Amino acid sequence: MKTNRTQRLLAAALVGAVALTGCSHLGPKTVAVDRFDYSTAIADSWKQQTLLNIVKLRYMDLPVFVDVASVVAGYSMQTGVSVNGTLSSESAMQGNFASAGGQAIYTDRPTITYVPMTGEKFLRGLITPIDPKNVFFLLQSGYAADFILGMAVESLNGVRNRSTAGGAVREADPDFIRVLDLLREVQAAGAFGMRVEEDKAKNSTGVVFFQRDEVSPEIAAKGAEIRRLLKLAADKQKFVLTYSPARGTDNELAVNSRSMLQIMTAFASHLDVPEAHLHDHSAWPSVDNVPTAEGRQKVPQIHSGKDKPAGAFAAVRYRDYWFWVDNGDLQTKRALTVVMFFFTLAETGDTAKLPLITIPAQ
């Protein structure tokens, strides 16, 4: 009777051990977690890197960019089982016994590859003005005209925006501010747009057009005022986009678009520099913001302080101070996001031949 009971005990132990090492797919269970965790971590680091480089430009420091080239997450599950026992005769003193044991070792070893963004193509992409078509495509995607053009252009047909060239701030022409206000209203009414046209040689050209049909007299009058302020022909409905710091021909809208470096420098001009850094002259002096017209969107703002902010949209530490964008500041959050969009449009690097930095996380 004891022998049968012991045999049953051994059999149960063996079944339990086999169940412990049974087939189980580890990989699919990690997708739902890793895919979102890695994408969130990469997006957050991208925001912080962009914000840090904007802050560094205010201090005349060198902006440095490192891209995440690849993420390889390796998993392993190692299991083992042991079963042993002793069957004794009925007269043996030690009796019968059985034992079973098992172990499992789980390993998560991601390998993340970083690519320093350097070289001629990166530098050229950083200092080359963005194609005016790409600027106006953002307007077509729903961004407000005054917001995008206020960030991305130095002038429209010779009418100048606020500029921060060489660390000196030159305020925008009043006509430029008025044009942005009018463009926002005309855009909201659907009376302003852009399309791409091709010539016989398959060269694409951006065309901006103002609708005159099926718009209210008020919107039509605002469109006419935009053409007057920008010195555009009053009798034309569409204008070809060209890059130029000076006024174009009668059928052209000359756009002096900014480079990525100019956009970031303009953003940096709205940084709240700590008083200590103003006193030691390590950063550009602060300038008062120009009052905006009623209904116009406020300028972006980067805050600073000694203590790390709680719940910030993006925060970085630089020179013993924290710099951050408030999570409730929708204007600045959107501006920071658009700067990252512009990086993609600017084609700021080719990673094929760049050196790689691979850090295994053990």
VENCOR-V176354 format. One line per field, one symbol per residue. ss: DSSP state (2 for helix, 1 for strand, 0 for the rest). A space follows every 10 residues. Layout:
ss: ???
//
This chain:
ss: 0222222222 2222222222 0000002222 2222222222 2222222222 2222222200 0000011111 1111111111 1111110000 0000001111 1111111111 1111110002 2222222000 0222222222 0000222222 2211110011 0010222001 0002222222 2222222200 0111111100 0001111111 0000002222 2222222220 0000000111 1110000000 0111111002 2222222200 1000222220 0000000000 0000000000 0111100000 0001111100 1111100002 2222222222 2222200000 2220011111 00
//
